[in-house]
Amino acid sequence: MYDDILLPFDGSDGAAAILHHASEIAHRFDATIRVLYVADTTRYSITRVGNQTVDTLVGKGREVVEEAAQVLDTLATPYETDVVQGNPAPTIAAYAEEYGYDLIVQPTHGRTGLSRYMLGSVSEKVLRLASVPVLTARMRPDEETLTFPYERILLPTDGSEPARRAARHGLSLAGLIDADVHVLAVTPEDGPERSLLADEVVGEEAASEAVETVLDVAESMGVAEPATHIERGDPVEAIRETIDELGIHAVVMGTTGRRGTDRILLGSVAERTVRTAPVPVITVSGE
C-alpha cells in the first residue's frame, strides 16, 4: 500500500516523534522513507540577503537530514535523503507527485525551521495541494504517543465521492493491518442541516445513506462490516468525542476543491480535524 513515504523533516521535537512513527509504518509495509528538508528561500528576510544565506540554509538542511539518517539507521529503516530550495508547501506537494510517493507524513507541532510554519501555512497548504494521501499528526507533549499498527480507524463520511475515495483508502489500510473500522456521519444540532464535509443540506436520512455508501464499499472490497455511528452536533467536536470514546488510533477522511493554489478542504472540517485531533489524520485528495 505504501512503498515510498515522503517525510518533510526539520529536526524539531515534533518532527523527531513522527520520524519514529513513519519508521513503524515503513517497516509494516516494507517501504522506503525519503527525508526531505526544504530550505525556505521565499521568506522576505532571506530573499534580500543573497546566496550566502541560502547556502547556509542548505547547509543546515544537510545537517538535519543527517541527524534523521542516524535515527533511521538505528531503527534499521530503509531511507533516502534530499535537501531542496523553494516555497515549502508547494515544493513538498510537487515533490511527492513528481517522484510518485504513496504517502506524505508530517507533524503539526514544532519549534524551529519548517515546523514553525506547519500548523498555520505549510501543513494546511500541503493538505490542500497534495495529490497523494497526507498523514498529519499533532505533536503535543501532554498527549499519548502515536500508536501503530492502528487498532481502530475512524472514517467520517458525508456520502460524497471524496468521502468514498477516503473510505476505500481507510478500508484498504484497515484490512492490511487488521484494524477495526468505525464509520461516522454527523448532522448539526441546530439550524440548517449541513453535511459533515461539504456545504450541502443533509438530515438524518441522508446521514444514514452516507453511512450505507461506506458499507457498500466495504462489502465490495471484501472487508468485514464496519461499526456505524450517526451523531448530531458540530462535526469536528463529534469526531473528537468519537476518538476519545472509542479509543480511535487514526482518522481517514477526504478533501476536495478547485485545482491550484486556491484549492480548499471540504467545509474546513478536515482542516479543523487535523488541527485538533489527538491522533494521526490521513487526508485523501478528492481529485
QUIGIRA-V263524 format. One line per field, one symbol per residue. phi: phi as a letter, one per 30 degrees, with the letter a starting at -180 (. if undefined). psi: psi as a letter, one per 30 degrees, with the letter a starting at -180 (. if undefined). burial: I if it has 16 or more other ideal C-beta (glycine too) atoms within 10 Angstrom, else O. Layout:
BEGIN
phi=???
psi=???
burial=???
END
This chain:
BEGIN
phi=.ccbccbdbbidedddddddddddddddchccccdcccddccdedddccidddedddddddddddddddddddddhcdabbabbckdeddddddddddcidcaccbdcbacbhedecdddddddddedcdccebccbdcbdccdddcaddcbcccdbbiddeddddddddddddddchcdcbcbbbcddbiedcddccdbdacdddddddddddddddddcicedddbbbbckdedddddddeddcidcacbbcbakddjdcdcdehidddddedcddbeccccedc
psi=ejekkkjkkggleeeeefeeeeeeeeeeghlkkjkkkjjjgfkefefffafeeeeeeeeeeeeefeeeeeeeeffhkklllkkllajeefeeeeeeeeghkfkkkklgklflbefffeedeeeeeeeefkflkkjkkjjkfglllkkkkkfkkkjklgfleeeeeeeeeeeeeeefghkkkkkkkkklelakklleelikkkaeeeeeeeeeeeeeeeeffgkkklkkkklkakeeeeeeeeeeefhkflkkllllallafgklljggeeeeeeefkglkkjkkkg.
burial=OIOIIIIIIIIIOIIIIIIOIIIOIIOOIOIOIIIIIIIIIOOOOIOOOOOOOIOOIIOIIOOIIOIIIOIIOOIOIOIOIOIIIOIIIIIIIIIIOOOOIOIIIIIIIIOOIIIOIIIOOIIIIIIIIIOIIIIIIIIOOOOOOIIIOIOIIIIIIIIIOIIIIIIIIIIOIIIOIOIIIIIIIIIIOOOOIIIIIIOOOIOOOIIOOIIOIIOOIIOOOOIOOIOIIOIOOOIIOIIIOIIOOOOIIIIIIIIIOOOOOOIOIIIOIIIIIIIOIOIIIIIIIIO
END
